[in-house]
Amino acid sequence: MDLLDPESISSFIDSRKDRSDIELEIGCGNGHFIATYAEKKPYSTIIGVEIKKKRCLKAMKKIEKRKLTNAFIVQERAEMVLKRLQDESIDIIHIYFPDPWPKTKHRKRRLVRMPVLAEFSRILKPGGRILLLTDFFDYFIQMKVLFSLHDDFEIIQDNLPEEVFLSIYASKFLSARRKIYSLTVSRKPVVDPIL
Ligand SMILES: C[S@@+](CC[C@H](N)C(=O)[O-])C[C@H]1O[C@@H](n2cnc3c(N)ncnc32)[C@H](O)[C@@H]1O
């Protein structure tokens, strides 16, 4: 199995959308979550997006070892991948422990920011969900405020989703009894202004 070609990701999704839900994991790291989750969700296609090549290769190894045919990895900046995706083509986006960029001067590098929310809104199907986890309180508040302010989203849950336990960072933080903040967000249905 090869890494997915970022340039043809949209046609790849097109080829699978009639037989499965389509899910993205942004920042899949070494693939602990995607490999375990994909095994539990045979009727979903899950695409891990990861910027670092070595981590992509480790994730691929896990997928191959389990002989999974529904999990794939693309090596690319998430922001570039999002731009290439078609409108309303994604069911679920998983974002677990995105880099927190704690210094004030680096905050603009965080993944969850308004222009990226606009892309999430465009590519998610109405009712589609985004599941987010972070151990960094300041980033959690930023996520919560941005999603609350955006007209297309509603926050549907603050509790930990079951999937949290599959992420390597989540299991490390949980065993160290470190606080984890979670957010589940839904893309609101599109309302026809004429009706
Ligand atoms: C803190 S790790 C979390 C890994 C995994 N999600 C987990 O919970 O165990 C963040 C990951 O996101 C990747 N990453 C950071 N910025 C990214 C971006 N813009 N696009 C894709 N991956 C990114 C990093 O290389 C790293 O592997």
The ligand as an SDF file (V2000), in Angstrom:
LIG
                    3D

 27 29  0  0  0  0  0  0  0  0999 V2000
    0.5510   16.2720   19.3280 C   0  0  0  0  0  0  0  0  0  0  0  0
    0.5240   15.1670   17.9570 S   0  0  0  0  0  0  0  0  0  0  0  0
   -0.9960   14.2210   18.2210 C   0  0  0  0  0  0  0  0  0  0  0  0
   -1.0000   12.9080   17.4830 C   0  0  0  0  0  0  0  0  0  0  0  0
   -2.3070   12.0990   17.5890 C   0  0  0  0  0  0  0  0  0  0  0  0
   -3.4320   12.8490   17.0470 N   0  0  0  0  0  0  0  0  0  0  0  0
   -2.6170   11.6350   18.9820 C   0  0  0  0  0  0  0  0  0  0  0  0
   -3.5850   12.1020   19.5710 O   0  0  0  0  0  0  0  0  0  0  0  0
   -1.8830   10.8030   19.5170 O   0  0  0  0  0  0  0  0  0  0  0  0
    0.0330   16.2920   16.6360 C   0  0  0  0  0  0  0  0  0  0  0  0
    0.2890   15.7230   15.2590 C   0  0  0  0  0  0  0  0  0  0  0  0
   -0.2350   16.6150   14.2760 O   0  0  0  0  0  0  0  0  0  0  0  0
    0.7200   16.7510   13.2070 C   0  0  0  0  0  0  0  0  0  0  0  0
    0.4440   18.0610   12.5690 N   0  0  0  0  0  0  0  0  0  0  0  0
    0.6880   19.2770   13.1030 C   0  0  0  0  0  0  0  0  0  0  0  0
    0.2560   20.2550   12.2660 N   0  0  0  0  0  0  0  0  0  0  0  0
   -0.2710   19.6140   11.1870 C   0  0  0  0  0  0  0  0  0  0  0  0
   -0.8640   20.0720    9.9770 C   0  0  0  0  0  0  0  0  0  0  0  0
   -0.9990   21.3730    9.7280 N   0  0  0  0  0  0  0  0  0  0  0  0
   -1.2990   19.1540    9.0890 N   0  0  0  0  0  0  0  0  0  0  0  0
   -1.1460   17.8230    9.3450 C   0  0  0  0  0  0  0  0  0  0  0  0
   -0.5850   17.3320   10.4570 N   0  0  0  0  0  0  0  0  0  0  0  0
   -0.1540   18.2130   11.3780 C   0  0  0  0  0  0  0  0  0  0  0  0
    2.0480   16.6480   13.8930 C   0  0  0  0  0  0  0  0  0  0  0  0
    3.0990   16.2920   13.0150 O   0  0  0  0  0  0  0  0  0  0  0  0
    1.7670   15.5580   14.9430 C   0  0  0  0  0  0  0  0  0  0  0  0
    2.0070   14.2690   14.4370 O   0  0  0  0  0  0  0  0  0  0  0  0
  1  2  1  0
  2  3  1  0
  2 10  1  0
  3  4  1  0
  4  5  1  0
  5  6  1  0
  5  7  1  0
  7  8  2  0
  7  9  1  0
 10 11  1  0
 11 12  1  0
 11 26  1  0
 12 13  1  0
 13 14  1  0
 13 24  1  0
 14 15  1  0
 14 23  1  0
 15 16  2  0
 16 17  1  0
 17 18  1  0
 17 23  2  0
 18 19  1  0
 18 20  2  0
 20 21  1  0
 21 22  2  0
 22 23  1  0
 24 25  1  0
 24 26  1  0
 26 27  1  0
M  CHG  2   2   1   9  -1
M  END
$$$$
